[in-house]
Amino acid sequence: QKEVEQDPGPLSVPEGAIVSLNCTYSNSAFQYFMWYRQYSRKGPELLMYTYSSGNKEDGRFTAQVDKSSKYISLFIRDSQPSDSATYLCAMIPFIGGYNKLIFGAGTRLAVHP
Amino acid sequence: EAGVTQSPTHLIKTRGQQATLRCSPISGHTSVYWYQQALGLGLQFLLWYDEGEERNRGNFPPRFSGRQFPNYSSELNVNALELEDSALYLCASVPQGGGTDTQYFGPGTRLTVL
């Protein structure tokens, strides 16, 4: 079993839809959770970063963490064609512990006009 | 401010050859991380360099090696290439100390082994 599971998609939605992207993990040592967006032929860029269980909102994006269920989500409201990319969840056991960073396989999202 | 740069963009090699990939971190960043992104597998941690020293390596064979130069740029070498080494190789940098929530990725080098 992988430490982080993420549905690879692809996920295709119409413009304006609410998108839900999810990851589950098995290692309770993970404390910091991130979502990266990766456009084609580009490196990943950090979208959201959360520590505690609960919700964190940034514009159209909301990151949700449920540590008791070992489940994290990223919601995108009013999705736009420019949101079409691969979304990767990632987690580390402590701040700055990037040598311990575990990524999900990524979910490909396509938002069509 | 210039971002993380990587070269070459694409690299095509044959089995058994050696590949050298290069990374220049953001100015002022001293830590460089290398990742392999194979199709369907997500990013896998390869190597971590900080202040010129190798600090940690992931679960990869010794034919994956590298170094960090005094200007903090880094090189990843892959010897005795195998078909399954075909992947996107990403480098990321973080500021001195590494205790930060953000690492900055370069665009990657796509290595194809024939």
Contacts between the chains, C-beta under 8 A, distances in Angstrom:
chain1	res1	chain2	res2	distance
A	4	B	42	7.6
A	6	B	42	7.5
A	8	B	40	6.5
A	32	B	101	7.0
A	34	B	101	7.8
A	41	B	107	6.8
A	41	B	108	7.9
A	42	B	107	5.5
A	42	B	108	7.8
A	43	B	4	7.2
A	43	B	90	5.4
A	43	B	92	7.5
A	43	B	105	3.2
A	43	B	106	5.2
A	43	B	107	5.1
A	43	B	108	5.5
A	44	B	43	7.4
A	44	B	90	7.3
A	44	B	105	5.0
A	45	B	105	6.9
A	46	B	101	7.9
A	46	B	102	5.4
A	46	B	103	7.6
A	49	B	101	5.0
A	49	B	102	7.4
A	88	B	42	6.6
A	88	B	43	7.1
A	90	B	43	7.7
A	95	B	99	5.8
A	95	B	100	7.4
A	95	B	101	6.4
A	96	B	94	7.4
A	96	B	97	7.4
A	96	B	98	4.4
A	96	B	99	4.0
A	96	B	100	5.9
A	96	B	101	8.0
A	98	B	31	7.9
A	98	B	33	5.5
A	98	B	45	7.6
A	98	B	48	7.0
A	98	B	92	7.3
A	98	B	94	6.7
A	98	B	98	7.0
A	98	B	103	5.5
A	99	B	33	7.2
A	99	B	45	6.1
A	99	B	48	4.6
A	99	B	55	6.8
A	99	B	56	4.1
A	99	B	58	7.7
A	100	B	45	7.7
A	101	B	33	8.0
A	101	B	43	7.7
A	101	B	45	6.0
A	103	B	42	4.2
A	103	B	43	4.2
A	103	B	44	7.8
A	104	B	42	5.6
A	105	B	40	5.9
A	105	B	41	6.1
A	105	B	42	4.1
A	106	B	42	5.9
